C-alpha cells in the first residue's frame, strides 16, 4: 500500500529557530503546476519552475518578526480525504504607496508563494491552487508606538503540505527558475 510509513525519526538537535525571513510572490498564471519539476528521488522537493520565458518573476517581500506560516492537516476517515490548509500570516510594517498597490493586487489575485524561514528552508505554498487573501487590515494605530502597516492572512488549500524547494539561498532560487525582484 502506498501510504504505509517508510521511515522513523530520531530526536533532532535543538538548532532550529522560528520565524520567517521573506516571502516571494509569483503570479498564478506565470507558474503553472504542469511546469513544476520535482526531485527525481524525492517528490516532496521542488527542483524547478519551468516557464517561457526562462524565469518566473518572484516579487520579494522582506519580513522581520510577527509573520508565521502554519499548515493544518485535515483527514476524514468517513470521506476518505486528506487536505492541507496552508496559512501565511504577514505583518508588513509602514504604509507607502507602492506597498498599498501591491497589497491590493495580491488581494485580487491568487498568487503562488515561496516562503523562506529563518532556518534557510524554502517552501512552495499554494503550488497547485494558489493562495487567497482571506483576511487583512491596513492599520495606522492609535498611539505613537503602534504599528502603521499591513497585516494579511493568505490561505491555500492543497492536497499535500507545502513542498520544500531545492534551494537554501536566494541565489539558488534562480537555478530553480525564479527571477527574484526586490523592491526599492
Number of C-alpha atoms within 10 A of each C-alpha: 4 5 5 6 7 6 5 5 5 5 5 7 6 6 6 9 9 12 16 23 19 19 22 22 21 23 19 19 12 19 25 17 16 10 13 17 15 17 13 10 7 9 12 16 20 23 21 21 23 20 16 9 8 10 19 21 17 24 20 19 17 14 18 13 13 12 19 16 20 14 18 11 15 10 11 9 7 6 7 7 10 13 15 18 20 21 22 22 18 23 20 22 16 14 15 10 7 10 17 14 11 12 17 11 13 18 19 11 15 22 27 26 27 26 24 26 19 13 14 13 17 29 22 20 31 29 26 19 17 25 27 20 21 12 12 16 11 16 15 14 11 9 7 8 7 10 17 17 18 19 18 20 20 24 23 25 22 21 15 17 21 25 18 20 23 20 21 14 12 16 12 13 21 18 15 21 21 24 19 19 14 11 10 4
